[in-house]
Amino acid sequence: MANNTLSANESDLVAIRSFKNTVRKELITRFKLLSRLLAESIPITACMLDPRFKHLKFLLDDVREEAQARLTQLVREDGEVEQPGATGEEEIADNVGVELAEASCKKARLESDFEQLFGAHFESSSKKKRVNSDADDELRDYCQRTPHIPTMDNPLEWWAENAHRFPRLAKLSRSYMAIPATSTPSERVFSLAGNTVTRQRSSLLPSHVDALVFLNANQKSGKVDVIVEDSE
């Protein structure tokens, strides 16, 4: 962790020692490294879903175990994964087994009716156990059997290639790894909006403000067609 990596040495110059102490303090404060909820935080979950840092070597052993337990819970709560539509030979096989599928649907509906009738007192036929077992196997394969990738590799490309191997984890990665690591882009847009709506331009319509901010933010990307609705 930052506490160990940035620890000041006696041989360090005064400026270097001060720099390390300041950076260490800021990292601990901003990332809440001493918080009891660190293992459940979004950054730690995102690190576990990043094939570059999934082993969490930078955390203490007890925090790492809590983070892994948290990810296991998230994977289990995700439930069953939607399977892609069948085509070609798979579609023919589905048509052949349509009667079996209908029987299975009837059984599922009946089971669902019992769940609604008896609520928490009804335990469905090993469905939860099967889902948990599949989720645990997927997580174990990802964490223990799959090696991490180099730091400079793109984790999003890795997930695009391996989503079929880890469907539940891939679904979670799309949620957690899509979160921007910085608020700088949104802060720039706020500043731009503040510079657009001034005292001299206080009569601008909201639709015109949106168009001006949009055009300014995207002016480097080429020609953009904007439709502004006239407001009375």
Order of alpha helices (4+ residues) and beta strands (2+ residues): alpha-alpha-alpha-alpha-alpha-alpha-alpha-alpha-alpha-alpha-alpha
